[in-house]
């Protein structure tokens, strides 16, 4: 610890040595406040490979092994359904934790984490990188500044999942189709438009043998915005695989993937385009900023970018969508307070 109890070097462990772990380690290696001391994975080969990429990190098998290395913080980058147990262990041991999305794959488990985070001395942060992606930061900026008041939004996620990659067809790994990438845009809708008031969803099972894979969702927000969100597992990754259109008074914001934002500010006015194509992925997709803000929270005691309470509300929204899809009911959050 440094002067005034400020931590000067954070010893970090990584639990789960897959693709997203490599994204985070490549960013954390550049942060002088951080030392990655351990990589844990049930596959010794994966752990060893990533540990060698990092440099001086030790390859181990479990969260307990990371604790034995004296970590101050852990990145939980395991498959969706394997987030809860290690996150709770970290919080119980007052070890800071960055959990990849989703927070949990059930509302009951998300509540467990929310309660544990409230009593732990450690920082909990949920990895929702889209909030810090260049395109969506620009959209947020336009809304917050009042340049566009969002009356209506159309959100689209064309996915190739349940076919590619193949593991996404197993709800035992993902928690369900919506817990995969569609969860990012559900969370983003709350981030941009505020808390949800009502939810209605029509869903179908078109290509999957085990779960719903086609969703048309209508959302209303306390802010007055209304939105429709469509997402499906059979689009073959067609371009743009994610997009957002927001409509205000004679004005439109339209995004194309994480590359471009077009702003049409009014009648007879020139459209403005922000193109982020040339930016490095870790900046363009928001990973670098969410990692920096998490480390800031640990070192400086500032608020983490996505708290347990915030993450819990996005799981609430996702579960309400599934509930509406299965029951045919409109879900009104005002009646659930």
Rosetta blueprint (number, residue, H / E / L):
1 X L
2 X L
3 X H
4 X H
5 X H
6 X L
7 X L
8 X L
9 X L
10 X E
11 X E
12 X E
13 X E
14 X E
15 X E
16 X L
17 X L
18 X L
19 X H
20 X H
21 X H
22 X H
23 X H
24 X H
25 X H
26 X H
27 X H
28 X H
29 X L
30 X L
31 X L
32 X L
33 X L
34 X E
35 X E
36 X E
37 X E
38 X E
39 X E
40 X E
41 X L
42 X L
43 X L
44 X H
45 X H
46 X H
47 X H
48 X H
49 X H
50 X H
51 X H
52 X H
53 X H
54 X H
55 X L
56 X L
57 X L
58 X E
59 X E
60 X E
61 X L
62 X L
63 X H
64 X H
65 X H
66 X H
67 X H
68 X H
69 X L
70 X L
71 X L
72 X L
73 X E
74 X E
75 X E
76 X E
77 X L
78 X L
79 X L
80 X H
81 X H
82 X H
83 X L
84 X H
85 X H
86 X H
87 X H
88 X H
89 X H
90 X H
91 X H
92 X H
93 X L
94 X L
95 X L
96 X E
97 X E
98 X E
99 X E
100 X E
101 X L
102 X L
103 X L
104 X L
105 X L
106 X L
107 X H
108 X H
109 X H
110 X H
111 X H
112 X H
113 X H
114 X H
115 X H
116 X H
117 X H
118 X H
119 X H
120 X L
121 X L
122 X L
123 X L
124 X E
125 X E
126 X E
127 X E
128 X L
129 X H
130 X H
131 X H
132 X H
133 X L
134 X H
135 X H
136 X H
137 X H
138 X H
139 X H
140 X H
141 X H
142 X H
143 X H
144 X H
145 X L
146 X L
147 X L
148 X L
149 X L
150 X L
151 X L
152 X E
153 X E
154 X E
155 X E
156 X E
157 X E
158 X E
159 X L
160 X L
161 X L
162 X L
163 X L
164 X L
165 X L
166 X H
167 X H
168 X H
169 X H
170 X L
171 X H
172 X H
173 X H
174 X H
175 X L
176 X L
177 X H
178 X H
179 X H
180 X L
181 X L
182 X H
183 X H
184 X H
185 X H
186 X H
187 X H
188 X H
189 X H
190 X H
191 X H
192 X H
193 X H
194 X L
195 X L
196 X E
197 X E
198 X E
199 X E
200 X E
201 X E
202 X E
203 X E
204 X E
205 X L
206 X L
207 X L
208 X L
209 X L
210 X L
211 X L
212 X L
213 X L
214 X E
215 X E
216 X E
217 X E
218 X E
219 X E
220 X E
221 X E
222 X L
223 X L
224 X L
225 X L
226 X E
227 X E
228 X E
229 X E
230 X E
231 X E
232 X E
233 X L
234 X L
235 X L
236 X L
237 X L
238 X L
239 X L
240 X L
241 X L
242 X E
243 X E
244 X E
245 X E
246 X E
247 X E
248 X E
249 X L
250 X L
251 X E
252 X E
253 X E
254 X E
255 X E
256 X E
257 X L
258 X L
259 X L
260 X E
261 X E
262 X E
263 X E
264 X E
265 X L
266 X L
267 X L
268 X L
269 X L
270 X L
271 X L
272 X E
273 X E
274 X E
275 X E
276 X L
277 X L
278 X L
279 X L
280 X L
281 X H
282 X H
283 X H
284 X H
285 X L
286 X L
287 X H
288 X H
289 X H
290 X H
291 X H
292 X H
293 X H
294 X H
295 X H
296 X H
297 X H
298 X H
299 X H
300 X H
301 X L
302 X L
303 X L
304 X L
305 X L
306 X L
307 X L
308 X H
309 X H
310 X H
311 X H
312 X H
313 X H
314 X H
315 X H
316 X H
317 X H
318 X H
319 X H
320 X H
321 X H
322 X H
323 X H
324 X H
325 X H
326 X H
327 X H
328 X L
329 X L
330 X L
331 X E
332 X E
333 X H
334 X H
335 X H
336 X H
337 X L
